[in-house]
Amino acid sequence: MPIQEQERRLMRWILFWVFIALFVVIVLGTLAAVFLGFGNLRDTERSMLFNTFLVEIGVAIIGLFYSIFELKRKGEPSEGRLRLNIGKFQDVRKLIGKTASLAPLGVDGNGLEEIQCKILDDNGPYLPIDLPSTAYSVYISVSAGEKQYSGSFVVGTYLVDLFEEQT
């Protein structure tokens, strides 16, 4: 059963404050050791600790900007990409350009509005899907010429195996 949005938000805030607390403790300890002379540090250790501190602050700032502006590395797959596979030794390229029918089901088992997606190519067939937030599982079917393929997946899956339907 998927996690409710409220629970997910609460978990994110708890994690955020745990990391902030740890970060503040580490920063205060480092500042006290480097500038106020706490601990028995030699000059070489103090220099290395200061350089490490600067790197830590830089990484924290970069991480903050990536999380605030939701930046992603170039080429990183987005959340709404679903790779398709049709079994061993089968040419999946025949799916590219076809239209897939997606029939999502909610957590309660009720059907949601059917979605039509064109299968795109990026080193293999994939679907750029944007499912409703209440979707839990999805039935997918694709017609590739004379053959019909179908399969199902749970939301959050990145690869789906399609099977040829017997007529």
C-alpha positions in Angstrom: 0.0 0.0 0.0 1.5 3.4 -1.0 2.4 6.0 1.6 -0.1 8.8 2.0 1.1 12.3 1.0 0.7 13.6 4.5 2.9 10.8 5.9 5.5 11.4 3.2 5.6 15.1 4.0 6.0 14.4 7.7 8.9 11.9 7.0 10.6 14.5 4.9 10.4 17.1 7.6 11.7 14.7 10.3 14.6 13.8 8.0 15.3 17.4 7.3 15.5 18.4 11.0 17.6 15.4 11.8 20.2 16.4 9.1 20.0 20.0 10.1 20.7 19.1 13.8 23.6 16.9 12.8 25.0 19.6 10.5 24.8 22.3 13.2 26.5 20.1 15.8 29.3 19.2 13.3 29.8 22.9 12.3 29.9 24.1 15.9 32.4 21.4 16.8 34.6 22.2 13.9 34.5 26.0 14.6 35.3 25.4 18.2 38.2 23.1 17.4 39.6 25.3 14.6 39.1 28.8 16.0 38.7 28.5 19.7 41.3 25.8 20.3 39.1 23.1 21.8 40.8 19.7 21.6 44.5 18.9 21.2 45.0 19.6 17.5 48.3 20.1 15.8 48.6 22.8 13.1 48.5 20.3 10.3 45.3 18.7 11.7 43.8 22.1 12.2 44.6 23.1 8.6 43.1 19.8 7.2 40.0 20.2 9.4 39.5 23.8 8.2 39.8 22.6 4.5 37.4 19.8 5.1 35.0 22.2 6.8 35.1 24.5 3.7 34.3 21.5 1.4 31.5 20.4 3.7 29.9 23.9 3.6 30.2 23.9 -0.2 28.6 20.5 -0.6 25.8 21.6 1.8 25.1 24.7 -0.3 25.0 22.8 -3.5 22.7 20.1 -2.0 20.5 22.9 -0.7 20.1 24.5 -4.1 19.5 21.1 -5.8 16.8 20.3 -3.3 15.2 23.8 -3.3 15.1 24.2 -7.1 14.6 20.4 -7.7 17.5 20.4 -10.2 18.5 17.1 -11.8 21.7 16.0 -13.5 21.7 16.0 -17.2 20.6 12.7 -18.6 19.0 11.6 -15.3 15.8 9.8 -16.0 12.7 11.6 -14.8 10.2 10.0 -12.5 7.6 9.7 -15.2 9.5 7.4 -17.5 8.6 3.7 -17.9 10.8 1.4 -19.9 9.2 -1.4 -21.8 10.5 -4.9 -22.5 8.8 -7.7 -24.5 10.9 -10.7 -23.5 14.2 -12.4 -24.5 15.4 -12.2 -28.1 12.5 -10.0 -29.2 13.0 -6.7 -31.0 11.5 -4.0 -28.8 12.0 -1.3 -31.4 8.7 -2.4 -33.1 6.9 -0.7 -30.1 8.4 2.7 -30.8 5.8 5.1 -32.2 2.9 2.9 -31.2 0.2 4.1 -28.7 -0.1 2.4 -25.4 -3.3 2.2 -23.4 -2.9 2.6 -19.6 -5.7 1.6 -17.3 -4.7 2.7 -13.7 -6.4 1.4 -10.6 -6.6 3.2 -7.3 -5.6 1.8 -3.9 -9.2 0.9 -3.4 -9.3 -1.1 -6.6 -11.5 1.3 -8.5 -10.6 2.1 -12.1 -9.4 5.5 -12.9 -9.5 7.4 -16.2 -7.7 5.5 -19.0 -4.6 7.2 -20.5 -3.2 7.0 -24.0 0.5 7.5 -24.4 2.8 7.4 -27.5 5.8 5.1 -27.0 9.0 7.2 -27.5 12.6 6.2 -28.2 15.6 6.8 -26.0 17.9 3.8 -26.6 14.8 1.7 -26.4 11.1 2.2 -26.0 9.7 4.1 -23.0 6.5 5.8 -22.0 6.5 9.4 -20.6 3.7 8.8 -18.1 2.0 11.1 -15.7 -0.3 9.0 -13.6 -2.9 10.4 -11.1 -1.7 10.6 -7.6 -4.3 8.1 -6.4 -3.1 5.4 -8.9 -1.6 2.2 -7.4 -1.4 -0.3 -10.2 -1.7 0.0 -13.9 -2.7 -2.4 -16.7 -0.9 -1.6 -20.0 -1.7 -2.8 -23.5 0.0 -2.1 -26.8 -0.9 -3.1 -30.3 2.2 -3.6 -32.6 0.9 -4.6 -36.0 -0.8 -8.0 -35.8 0.4 -8.7 -32.3 -1.1 -7.4 -29.0 1.1 -7.0 -25.9 0.0 -6.4 -22.4 1.3 -6.3 -18.8 0.8 -4.6 -15.5 2.9 -2.8 -13.0 2.7 -1.1 -9.6 3.3 2.7 -9.6 6.9 3.5 -9.0 8.2 0.7 -11.3 10.7 1.7 -14.0 10.7 -1.4 -16.2 7.7 -3.4 -17.4 7.7 -6.7 -19.1 5.0 -7.0 -21.7 3.7 -10.4 -22.8 2.2 -11.3 -26.2 -1.5 -12.0 -25.9 -2.7 -15.2 -27.4 -5.6 -14.9 -29.8 
